[in-house]
Amino acid sequence: MSGGLIEPMRTQGKLGQHARMIKASLPDALAEAGLPEAIAEPYTTGSSAAAVSDLTLEQAIGVQVRQLRRRVGITVSELAASAGLSGGMLSKIENGQISPSLASLQALASALNVPITTFFSTFEEKRDCSFVKAGTGVVIERRGTKSGHQYSLLGHALGGNVVVEPYLISLSTEAAPYPAFQHEGTEFIYMLSGEVVYRHGDQSYHLTPGDALLFDSAAPHGPEKLLVKPMTYLSIITHTRDPG
């Protein structure tokens, strides 16, 4: 693809109108759809990603306390002493075995130098969803547009540590090659129509409809020879979200 990364979009234009936030609860989602909870039990996808399970409030608080403690590099005993708690009590809190009092949470927040609301962030986490009707993707201006390349953004993530940018890229009959795109992240390309020789680093790949290419987008890349025009392909870019 590419032509540089875009800033994370919030709720702009047609794309934003179709984005919504949903609570991360499988039972609730099934109930809303009028489906029995049991149907979720036997089925898994082919992905190797870890399963997502709903945490109780106590477990979510425990996860946050443990992560924050490890981030500052102190032991259970050290944090317990700083917060005025026993080591056994803190261990139970981190393991989600008890429901800590507000006084205990305030003491831990002070010891870790974080707002008390930080402990509830995992429990309150939302899972976002972006829906875009055919033909309504936001057209993004890129260096490549000067060469007859059009980028239509098909969705955007509202949060999380990873940015995912799915584009439908169309190259017109007037399009010119541009094999010098370069940016951070990983890119996946799936050829839909037309034919192209796509370059990545020092290698070139002849892509026809149905072909796929996955690569480190830090290396120079892009369409090197446009064999059959017009052409379209799906490009999905992933990269770590800038904390700033």
C-alpha positions in Angstrom: 0.0 0.0 0.0 0.7 2.6 1.6 1.8 6.2 1.8 2.2 6.8 5.5 -0.1 6.2 8.4 -3.1 8.2 9.4 -4.0 9.5 12.8 -6.5 7.3 14.7 -9.9 8.4 13.6 -12.7 9.0 16.2 -16.2 9.5 14.9 -15.8 11.5 11.7 -17.9 11.3 8.6 -19.8 8.3 7.3 -17.3 5.9 8.9 -17.9 7.3 12.4 -21.6 7.2 12.0 -21.5 3.4 11.9 -19.0 2.8 14.8 -20.4 1.8 18.1 -19.1 0.6 21.4 -20.3 -2.7 22.9 -19.8 -4.2 26.4 -17.4 -7.1 26.3 -19.8 -9.8 27.5 -20.5 -12.9 25.4 -23.6 -14.0 27.5 -25.1 -10.5 27.2 -24.5 -10.4 23.4 -26.1 -13.8 22.9 -29.1 -12.9 25.1 -29.5 -9.7 23.0 -29.5 -11.8 19.9 -32.1 -14.2 21.3 -29.6 -17.1 21.3 -28.8 -19.6 24.0 -25.6 -19.3 25.9 -24.7 -22.9 25.2 -24.0 -22.3 21.6 -20.8 -20.5 22.4 -19.3 -23.5 24.2 -18.1 -26.0 21.5 -16.9 -23.6 18.8 -13.5 -22.0 18.3 -11.9 -20.2 15.4 -8.7 -21.2 13.6 -6.8 -18.3 15.3 -4.1 -18.9 17.8 -5.0 -15.8 19.8 -5.7 -16.4 23.5 -9.4 -16.8 24.5 -11.2 -13.8 26.0 -13.1 -14.4 29.2 -15.2 -12.0 31.2 -13.6 -11.1 34.5 -15.5 -10.5 37.8 -15.0 -7.1 39.3 -12.7 -8.6 41.9 -10.6 -10.4 39.3 -10.3 -7.2 37.2 -9.1 -5.2 40.1 -6.6 -7.9 41.0 -5.2 -7.9 37.4 -4.7 -4.2 37.5 -3.1 -4.2 41.0 -0.7 -6.9 39.9 0.2 -5.3 36.6 0.8 -1.9 38.3 2.9 -3.4 41.0 5.1 -5.3 38.5 5.4 -2.2 36.3 7.1 -0.3 39.2 9.2 -3.3 40.0 8.2 -4.0 43.7 7.3 -7.2 45.5 4.0 -8.1 47.1 5.5 -7.5 50.5 6.9 -4.1 49.6 3.6 -2.9 48.2 1.6 -4.3 51.1 3.9 -2.5 53.6 3.6 0.8 51.7 -0.2 0.5 51.6 -0.5 -0.6 55.2 -1.9 -4.0 54.3 -0.8 -7.5 55.1 1.0 -9.5 52.5 -1.7 -12.2 52.6 -4.5 -9.6 52.1 -2.7 -8.1 49.1 -2.1 -11.6 47.6 -5.8 -12.3 47.9 -6.7 -9.0 46.2 -4.3 -9.7 43.3 -5.8 -13.1 42.8 -9.4 -11.8 42.8 -10.3 -13.9 45.9 -11.8 -11.1 47.9 -13.7 -7.8 47.4 -11.3 -5.1 48.7 -12.8 -2.1 50.6 -12.6 1.4 49.2 -10.1 2.2 52.0 -7.8 -0.6 50.9 -8.1 0.5 47.2 -7.3 4.1 48.1 -4.3 3.0 50.1 -3.0 0.9 47.1 -3.7 3.8 44.7 -1.7 6.1 46.9 1.2 3.6 47.2 1.2 3.0 43.4 0.7 6.8 42.6 -2.3 6.2 40.4 -5.9 7.3 40.5 -8.2 4.8 42.2 -10.3 4.6 39.0 -7.3 2.8 37.3 -8.2 -0.4 39.2 -11.5 -0.5 37.4 -10.3 0.1 33.8 -10.1 -3.6 32.8 -13.6 -4.3 34.1 -15.0 -1.2 32.2 -13.2 -2.0 29.0 -15.3 -1.9 25.9 -15.0 -3.8 22.6 -15.5 -1.6 19.6 -17.0 -2.4 16.3 -16.9 -0.4 13.0 -19.5 -1.1 10.3 -19.1 0.5 6.8 -21.7 0.0 4.1 -20.5 -0.7 0.6 -19.3 2.3 -1.2 -19.2 4.5 1.9 -15.5 4.1 3.0 -13.7 7.4 3.7 -11.4 8.3 0.9 -8.0 9.2 2.3 -5.5 11.5 0.6 -2.1 9.9 0.2 1.1 10.4 -1.8 -0.1 7.7 -4.1 -3.3 9.5 -5.0 -1.1 11.8 -7.2 -0.3 8.7 -9.3 -3.9 7.4 -9.7 -4.0 5.5 -6.5 -7.2 5.8 -4.4 -7.4 4.7 -0.8 -10.8 4.0 0.8 -10.7 3.4 4.6 -13.1 0.6 5.4 -13.0 0.8 9.2 -11.2 2.0 12.3 -10.6 0.9 15.9 -11.7 3.3 18.6 -9.2 2.1 21.2 -6.7 -0.6 22.2 -2.9 -0.8 21.9 -2.9 -1.9 18.2 -4.1 0.3 15.3 -5.7 -1.6 12.4 -6.2 0.2 9.1 -8.1 -1.7 6.4 -8.1 0.0 2.9 -9.6 -0.8 -0.4 -7.0 0.4 -2.9 -8.0 1.2 -6.4 -5.5 1.9 -9.2 -7.0 3.6 -12.3 -5.9 3.2 -15.9 -3.8 6.3 -15.4 -2.1 5.0 -12.3 1.7 4.9 -12.2 4.0 2.5 -10.3 5.2 3.6 -6.8 7.4 0.9 -5.1 8.8 3.3 -2.4 6.1 3.3 0.4 7.7 2.8 3.8 6.2 3.0 7.3 6.1 1.1 10.6 4.0 -2.0 11.2 2.9 -5.0 9.3 0.8 -5.0 6.1 -1.4 -7.6 4.4 -2.4 -7.4 0.8 -5.2 -9.4 -0.9 -5.5 -9.0 -4.7 -9.1 -8.5 -5.9 -8.8 -7.6 -9.5 -6.2 -6.7 -12.1 -2.6 -7.8 -12.1 0.5 -6.3 -10.6 4.2 -7.0 -9.8 4.5 -5.9 -6.2 7.9 -5.1 -4.7 9.0 -5.6 -1.1 12.6 -4.8 -0.3 14.7 -6.6 -2.9 12.0 -9.1 -3.9 9.2 -8.8 -6.4 5.9 -10.8 -6.5 3.5 -11.3 -9.4 0.0 -10.9 -7.9 -3.2 -11.9 -9.6 -6.8 -12.1 -8.1 -6.8 -14.3 -5.0 -3.1 -13.9 -4.2 -2.0 -12.6 -0.8 1.1 -11.0 0.5 2.1 -10.3 4.2 5.2 -8.3 5.0 7.1 -6.0 7.3 6.1 -2.5 6.0 9.3 -0.9 7.3 11.0 -2.0 4.1 10.3 -0.1 0.9 7.3 -1.6 -0.9 4.6 -0.9 -3.5 3.4 -1.7 -7.0 6.4 -1.9 -9.3 4.7 -3.0 -12.6 1.0 -2.5 -13.3 0.3 -5.3 -15.7 -3.5 -5.2 -15.9 -5.4 -2.0 -15.1 -7.6 -0.9 -13.5 -6.9 -3.0 -10.4 -8.1 -3.3 -6.8 -6.7 -4.9 -3.7 -7.3 -5.0 0.0 -4.6 -3.6 2.2 -4.6 -4.0 6.0 -2.0 -2.2 8.0 -1.4 -2.9 11.7 0.9 -1.0 14.0 1.3 0.0 17.6 -0.8 2.9 18.7 1.3 6.0 19.5 0.7 6.6 23.3 1.0 10.4 22.7 
